[in-house]
């Protein structure tokens, strides 16, 4: 009886677990791509002292099309398919693209339900966290109200939408 119960639970959970694998980044970010990422929105530092830095991830924030997004992964020797599901404190379940765990390298977390980027860690160790998503006129996906850049040494810069 116990084995039947465990088998039944496994069959219920299997479709959800299987859906994590094989989803490409351009599919997971479908609505984000249709809005060209942040689109025409611009960001400035929270105190208004400056604009985006040199390492601003334009390939993700204004991807242009699915091919550009996929090529960014492929040029780094990473398949643009999700490698797993994970749990992040604020958004909940996220899809993981790139390297898993604490290994160095490109890692992108995409909100499983909302179809927008949640966290990007570059191969140089810079972390980009996207938060405070808001609906904005005419967009299919929400727009991040804040983008927080954390450098390899822990220095933080907060960017807000203008």
C-alpha positions in Angstrom: 0.0 0.0 0.0 2.8 2.4 0.9 4.6 1.7 -2.5 1.4 2.4 -4.4 1.0 5.7 -2.5 4.6 6.7 -3.3 4.1 5.7 -6.9 0.9 7.8 -7.2 2.7 10.8 -5.7 5.6 10.3 -8.1 3.2 10.2 -11.1 1.5 13.4 -9.9 4.9 15.2 -9.5 6.5 13.8 -12.7 5.0 16.3 -15.2 6.0 19.3 -13.1 9.6 18.0 -12.8 9.8 17.0 -16.4 8.7 20.5 -17.5 11.9 22.0 -16.1 14.2 20.3 -18.6 14.2 21.1 -22.2 12.7 24.6 -22.0 14.9 27.0 -23.9 15.7 30.5 -22.6 13.8 32.2 -25.4 10.7 30.2 -24.5 11.0 30.9 -20.8 11.4 34.6 -21.6 8.8 34.7 -24.4 6.9 37.7 -23.1 10.2 39.4 -22.1 11.4 39.0 -25.7 8.1 40.3 -27.2 8.7 43.5 -25.3 12.4 43.6 -26.2 13.4 43.2 -22.5 13.2 46.6 -20.9 12.3 48.1 -24.2 12.6 51.9 -24.2 12.8 52.2 -20.4 16.0 53.7 -19.1 17.7 53.3 -15.7 19.8 55.5 -13.5 21.5 55.0 -10.2 19.2 55.4 -7.2 20.8 58.7 -6.2 20.6 59.9 -9.8 24.3 60.3 -10.2 24.8 58.2 -13.3 23.6 55.7 -15.8 24.3 52.1 -16.5 27.9 50.8 -16.2 30.1 49.3 -18.9 29.1 45.8 -18.0 25.4 46.5 -18.3 23.9 43.2 -19.6 22.4 44.6 -22.8 22.1 41.1 -24.3 19.5 40.3 -21.7 17.9 43.7 -21.0 17.4 44.5 -24.7 17.8 41.2 -26.4 16.3 42.1 -29.8 15.3 38.5 -30.7 15.4 34.9 -29.6 18.5 34.2 -31.8 20.5 36.8 -30.0 19.6 35.5 -26.6 20.4 31.9 -27.5 23.7 32.8 -29.2 24.8 34.5 -26.0 24.7 31.2 -24.3 26.1 29.1 -27.2 29.1 31.4 -27.6 30.0 30.6 -24.0 29.7 26.8 -24.6 26.4 26.6 -22.6 23.2 25.2 -24.0 20.3 27.6 -23.8 18.0 25.1 -22.2 17.1 25.1 -18.6 19.2 22.8 -16.4 16.9 22.6 -13.4 14.2 24.2 -11.3 15.3 26.0 -8.1 13.7 28.0 -5.3 14.5 31.7 -4.8 13.2 33.5 -1.8 11.3 36.4 -3.4 9.9 34.9 -6.7 9.6 31.3 -5.6 10.2 28.6 -8.3 12.7 29.7 -11.0 14.2 28.1 -14.0 18.0 27.9 -14.0 20.0 28.5 -17.2 23.8 28.1 -17.4 25.9 26.6 -14.6 24.3 25.2 -11.4 25.3 25.6 -7.8 28.2 27.7 -6.7 30.4 26.9 -9.7 31.8 30.0 -11.5 30.2 30.9 -14.8 27.1 32.3 -16.4 23.9 31.6 -14.5 20.5 33.1 -15.2 17.4 32.5 -13.1 14.0 33.1 -14.8 10.7 33.4 -12.9 8.8 30.3 -13.8 5.4 32.0 -13.9 6.1 35.6 -14.8 8.6 35.0 -17.6 11.2 37.6 -16.6 14.8 37.4 -15.4 15.2 37.3 -11.6 19.0 37.0 -11.2 22.0 37.0 -13.6 25.5 36.0 -12.5 28.1 36.6 -15.0 31.3 34.6 -15.5 33.2 37.6 -14.0 31.3 37.2 -10.7 29.0 40.2 -11.1 25.4 39.6 -9.9 22.4 41.4 -11.3 19.2 41.1 -9.3 15.9 42.3 -10.9 13.1 43.3 -8.5 10.0 45.4 -8.0 8.3 44.3 -11.3 5.5 46.6 -12.3 3.0 46.6 -15.1 3.6 49.4 -17.6 1.3 50.5 -20.4 1.2 48.3 -23.4 3.8 45.8 -22.3 3.2 42.0 -22.2 5.7 41.5 -19.4 6.3 43.5 -16.3 9.2 45.9 -16.0 11.8 45.7 -13.2 11.6 48.8 -11.0 15.0 48.1 -9.5 18.1 46.4 -10.9 20.8 45.8 -8.2 24.4 45.2 -9.4 26.7 43.5 -6.9 30.3 43.4 -8.0 32.8 40.6 -7.3 34.1 42.4 -4.2 30.5 42.9 -2.8 30.1 46.6 -3.9 26.4 47.4 -4.6 24.8 49.8 -7.0 21.0 50.2 -7.3 19.5 51.3 -10.5 15.9 52.5 -10.7 13.7 53.0 -13.8 13.3 56.7 -14.8 
